[in-house]
Amino acid sequence: MRVIVIGGGIGGLTAALSLHAAGIEAEVFEAVPDLKPLGVGINLLPHAVRELTELGLGDALAGISIATEKLMYAKRFGQEIWASPVAWRRAISSPSTPCTASGSVRTSPSRPQGRAVRPTRGRRDCQLRRRQRHGRCRGRGGRHPFSGPQTQLFPCEGPPKWNNRVLWRGVPDAAPYLDERTMVVAGHQDQKFVCYPIRRSHDAKLNGAPRRRGSCWPTVAMVQSR
Amino acid sequence: MQLAENRAPDGFDDVTAIISRAELEEIAASYKRMAGSDKETLNTRASLSVG
């Protein structure tokens, strides 16, 4: 059996590695020709860290991320509601997680040795891109995921349901807060603020400029009802 | 978070004055159980990606 995975984001590459581990050949097609940092971070949930570790990527992940030690829920004014230690959770900084123009997170361009994931070059890639130009095929992520292969493969499913919430992300350079390993979620069901450190200054550079020692880059997300 | 917003929309000095410690612990535990992210479940179940 040979499997084709459309989209070289974190989900597509993990699926390909899982298939490889099961002895199934997988080939990943990605339409974006260059991997470029978008300037965001991502917090990997315990399930994801567990699976990436099982795939042999635990050490690589540890080298580019900050382990989240504690998850804290707070009122929108900052008062703590609940805080507890977390297991298997990590935050990754943006330089290692380039993103496509449509916003889906991609993993590092350096692939693990010996894996069956191949870069998207050559005739097949050209065919895929040509299909994209004609609107016949797109990747699995992005703002309109159902305009792509899902629409072609499952035309009866209709458009995805939307919960009327919008998410903004940002990565400011900021002073450390709390123990530098705490993820803070503040607000309520209609308005929420999420913050977690993704990289420390003494081991990172942004646009070539060294950061103040001890500072970190929290990534910030806001969810609002529209 | 929503419970705290409902019971004290203008904030609080001590969260246990509006939500008891037992209630907080039960909410946290049930969420982890439902999400499957409690430490015991996460560390003992089979991998989803590697058989």
HADDOCK unambig.tbl for C-alpha pairs under 7 A between the chains (distance, minus, plus):
assign (segid A and resid 18 and name CA) (segid B and resid 49 and name CA) 5.05 0.50 0.50
assign (segid A and resid 18 and name CA) (segid B and resid 50 and name CA) 6.13 0.50 0.50
assign (segid A and resid 21 and name CA) (segid B and resid 50 and name CA) 6.26 0.50 0.50
assign (segid A and resid 22 and name CA) (segid B and resid 50 and name CA) 6.91 0.50 0.50
assign (segid A and resid 22 and name CA) (segid B and resid 51 and name CA) 6.97 0.50 0.50
assign (segid A and resid 46 and name CA) (segid B and resid 37 and name CA) 6.36 0.50 0.50
assign (segid A and resid 47 and name CA) (segid B and resid 37 and name CA) 6.98 0.50 0.50
assign (segid A and resid 51 and name CA) (segid B and resid 47 and name CA) 6.46 0.50 0.50
assign (segid A and resid 51 and name CA) (segid B and resid 48 and name CA) 6.72 0.50 0.50
assign (segid A and resid 51 and name CA) (segid B and resid 49 and name CA) 6.03 0.50 0.50
assign (segid A and resid 54 and name CA) (segid B and resid 50 and name CA) 6.49 0.50 0.50
assign (segid A and resid 55 and name CA) (segid B and resid 50 and name CA) 6.79 0.50 0.50
assign (segid A and resid 73 and name CA) (segid B and resid 1 and name CA) 6.85 0.50 0.50
assign (segid A and resid 74 and name CA) (segid B and resid 1 and name CA) 6.85 0.50 0.50
assign (segid A and resid 75 and name CA) (segid B and resid 1 and name CA) 6.64 0.50 0.50
assign (segid A and resid 77 and name CA) (segid B and resid 11 and name CA) 6.93 0.50 0.50
assign (segid A and resid 81 and name CA) (segid B and resid 15 and name CA) 5.88 0.50 0.50
assign (segid A and resid 87 and name CA) (segid B and resid 39 and name CA) 6.38 0.50 0.50
assign (segid A and resid 187 and name CA) (segid B and resid 1 and name CA) 6.62 0.50 0.50
assign (segid A and resid 188 and name CA) (segid B and resid 1 and name CA) 5.37 0.50 0.50
assign (segid A and resid 188 and name CA) (segid B and resid 2 and name CA) 4.93 0.50 0.50
assign (segid A and resid 188 and name CA) (segid B and resid 5 and name CA) 6.48 0.50 0.50
assign (segid A and resid 189 and name CA) (segid B and resid 2 and name CA) 5.97 0.50 0.50
